[in-house]
Amino acid sequence: MISAKIKQDLQAVFDRDPAATGKLEVILTYAGFHALLAYRIAHWLKAHDVPILPRVISQLARWVTGVEIHPSAKIGTGFFIDHGMGVVIGETAEIGDYVTLFQGVTLGGTGKERGKRHPTLGNHVVVGAGAKILGGIKIGDNVKIGANSVVLKNVPANSTVIGVPARVIKSQGERLPDATMDQVDLPDPISERLIALEQELIELRKRLENPDGPSHP
């Protein structure tokens, strides 16, 4: 079981990273894959009630890779961490299948609450660099989360969210791509509205400067 998941994790690198050219390169040089490999081993040991060692493995992986994954977190198949540095995945976090996290992502808590205090991510979720998803919230399938967003509330499936705090800018639309995320071209409705208001002000100024000009509907 664990070996099958590791094979799928390795394949996920090639599916989603165009820079990956060979298995040996990935195995030797990809910190995200190293962190995930350590997690798979630590999680298996944790599930079999082995004391202390799972946390030791996770801490060693953190020092070596810059990625911290708690052994008790639940991670599905085909998981991919791009670049990896600064990624934190908390104890009660749950991650579905074919999820992609970019560097600096935090799946964390919001305080000292007990129980389910970290987020649950559905399948085919893509989380942009530096995004923070906090608390025991649920992120639906096929969701895109923009870079540096701070997500504090549940996000419905097939949505795109951006901002601080994050807001939904696309919902229940066409299914989003599994493997890529165009973080440059995400729409910004606030910016678009400000541009529209600026155009309205320009038109009003023209009317005041030329009151005898042609009327507008």
C-alpha positions in Angstrom: 0.0 0.0 0.0 2.7 2.5 1.0 4.8 1.6 -2.0 1.9 2.1 -4.4 1.3 5.6 -2.9 5.0 6.5 -3.3 4.9 5.4 -7.0 1.8 7.6 -7.5 3.6 10.5 -5.7 6.5 10.1 -8.0 4.3 10.0 -11.1 2.6 13.2 -9.9 5.9 15.1 -10.2 6.2 14.2 -13.9 2.5 14.9 -14.5 2.7 18.5 -13.0 6.3 19.7 -13.3 7.6 20.2 -16.8 11.2 20.6 -15.3 11.2 17.0 -14.2 13.3 15.0 -16.7 14.1 11.7 -15.0 13.2 9.5 -12.0 16.8 9.6 -10.6 16.8 13.4 -10.7 13.5 13.6 -8.8 14.5 11.0 -6.3 17.8 12.7 -5.5 16.9 16.4 -5.8 13.2 17.2 -5.2 12.7 18.3 -1.6 8.9 18.1 -1.9 9.2 14.4 -2.9 11.7 13.8 -0.1 9.3 15.4 2.5 6.4 13.3 1.2 8.4 10.1 1.3 9.4 10.8 4.9 5.7 11.5 5.7 4.5 8.2 4.1 6.9 6.3 6.3 6.1 8.3 9.5 2.4 8.1 8.9 2.6 4.3 8.5 4.5 4.0 11.7 2.0 6.3 13.5 -0.9 4.2 12.2 0.8 1.2 13.7 1.2 2.9 17.1 4.9 3.2 17.0 5.8 5.9 19.6 8.1 8.9 19.1 9.8 7.7 15.9 7.2 9.2 13.5 7.7 12.7 15.0 11.4 12.3 14.9 11.2 11.4 11.2 8.9 14.4 10.5 11.3 16.8 12.3 14.3 15.4 10.4 12.5 15.9 7.2 11.6 19.4 8.2 15.3 20.3 8.8 16.4 18.7 5.6 13.6 19.9 3.2 12.0 22.9 4.8 8.6 21.1 4.7 6.8 20.2 7.9 4.1 17.5 7.6 2.6 16.1 10.8 2.6 12.2 10.8 -1.1 12.2 11.7 -2.2 14.2 8.7 -4.1 12.3 6.1 -2.9 12.7 2.5 -4.3 11.0 -0.6 -2.6 9.8 -3.7 -0.9 11.8 -6.4 0.1 14.6 -4.0 2.6 17.1 -5.3 4.5 19.9 -3.5 6.1 22.2 -6.0 9.5 23.6 -4.7 8.3 22.9 -1.1 10.2 25.3 1.1 8.0 26.6 4.0 5.0 24.3 3.5 3.3 23.4 6.8 0.6 20.7 7.1 -1.0 20.3 10.5 -1.9 17.3 12.6 -5.6 17.1 11.7 -5.3 18.2 8.1 -6.9 16.0 5.4 -5.9 16.2 1.8 -7.6 14.4 -1.1 -6.2 12.9 -4.3 -4.2 14.8 -6.9 -3.7 17.9 -4.8 -0.9 20.4 -5.6 0.7 22.8 -3.1 3.2 25.5 -4.0 5.9 26.8 -1.7 5.0 28.6 1.5 1.5 27.1 1.9 0.2 26.6 5.4 -2.6 24.2 6.3 -2.9 25.4 9.9 -5.1 26.1 12.9 -6.5 29.3 14.2 -5.7 28.9 17.9 -5.6 26.4 20.7 -8.8 24.6 19.9 -8.9 20.9 20.1 -10.3 18.2 17.8 -10.5 18.9 14.1 -8.6 22.2 13.9 -6.9 22.0 10.5 -8.5 22.2 7.0 -9.8 19.4 4.8 -9.0 19.7 1.1 -10.9 17.8 -1.6 -9.6 16.2 -4.8 -7.8 18.1 -7.5 -7.2 21.2 -5.4 -4.4 23.7 -6.3 -3.1 26.1 -3.7 -0.9 29.0 -4.8 2.4 30.0 -3.3 2.2 31.5 0.2 -1.5 30.8 0.7 -2.8 30.1 4.2 -5.8 27.9 4.9 -6.6 28.0 8.5 -9.0 26.2 10.8 -11.2 23.1 10.5 -12.8 24.3 7.2 -13.5 22.4 4.1 -12.2 23.1 0.6 -14.3 21.4 -2.1 -13.1 19.5 -5.2 -11.4 21.3 -8.1 -10.8 24.5 -6.1 -8.1 27.0 -7.0 -6.6 29.2 -4.3 -4.6 32.2 -5.4 -1.1 33.0 -4.2 -0.9 34.6 -0.8 -4.6 34.2 -0.1 -5.8 33.7 3.5 -8.8 31.2 3.5 -10.8 31.2 6.7 -14.2 29.8 5.5 -15.5 26.8 3.6 -15.0 27.0 -0.2 -17.5 25.2 -2.5 -16.4 22.8 -5.2 -15.3 24.1 -8.6 -14.5 27.6 -7.2 -11.6 30.0 -7.5 -10.7 32.2 -4.4 -8.3 35.0 -3.9 -7.5 37.8 -1.4 -7.1 38.5 2.3 -9.4 37.3 3.5 -10.1 35.1 0.5 -13.3 35.6 -1.5 -14.8 33.4 -4.2 -14.5 34.9 -7.6 -15.6 31.9 -9.6 -18.0 29.2 -8.5 -19.7 26.2 -10.1 -18.0 26.9 -13.4 -16.3 24.7 -15.9 -14.0 22.1 -14.2 -10.6 23.5 -13.4 -7.4 21.9 -14.8 -5.9 19.3 -12.5 -2.2 20.0 -13.0 -1.6 23.7 -13.6 -2.6 27.0 -12.1 -2.2 30.3 -13.9 -1.5 32.6 -10.9 -0.9 35.6 -13.2 -4.3 35.8 -14.9 -6.6 35.2 -12.0 -9.4 37.9 -12.2 -9.6 40.6 -9.6 -13.2 41.9 -9.4 -12.3 44.8 -7.1 -9.6 46.1 -9.5 -12.1 45.7 -12.4 -14.7 47.7 -10.5 -12.3 50.5 -9.6 -11.3 50.7 -13.3 -15.0 51.0 -14.2 -15.6 53.7 -11.6 -12.6 55.6 -13.0 -14.1 55.5 -16.4 -17.4 56.8 -15.1 -15.6 59.7 -13.3 -13.8 60.6 -16.6 -17.2 60.7 -18.4 -18.8 62.9 -15.7 -15.8 65.3 -15.8 -16.2 65.6 -19.6 -19.9 66.4 -19.2 -19.2 69.1 -16.6 -16.5 70.7 -18.7 -18.7 70.6 -21.8 -22.3 70.9 -20.7 -23.5 71.8 -24.2 -22.0 68.7 -25.7 -24.0 65.7 -27.0 -26.2 64.0 -24.4 -25.5 60.5 -23.2 -28.1 57.8 -22.6 
